[in-house]
Amino acid sequence: MSPMETEFARELRKLFTEWKLTIVRYLDAAKAENTIRQDVDSEQVAVFVLIGYSGVRNLGKLLGESCYPPFLEELKSYLRGVS
């Protein structure tokens, strides 16, 4: 990688980490309030959501908006499963 690509990758990792930690904090707060199950692995859920979102964004660039509704329906179903 060139130095610019390395800088870009570093910043992208930083943003991903901040986003993941924010989701983890909200999930942990939801567990403390008994809004979601206590056995939910907050970090694992956060990573799963971010990977799914990243993937659908990439597919959206290739396939258009038609890929978003199925993803959002499945994401809602998944999130209902952790509550």
C-alpha angles and dihedrals in degrees: 000000000000118000091258091053090048091052090048092049091048092052092045091052089049092053092046091051093049091048092048093049091050091053090046091052091052092047092049090050089051090052090051089053091046090240092127132028118283093228093061112120100226095197093048092050091048093052092046092052093047093048091049093047092048091049096049091048090055092046089047089060090053103035104023131232095323092086095059102070095054091047093049092048092052092044090053090049091050093048092049086056093060094050 
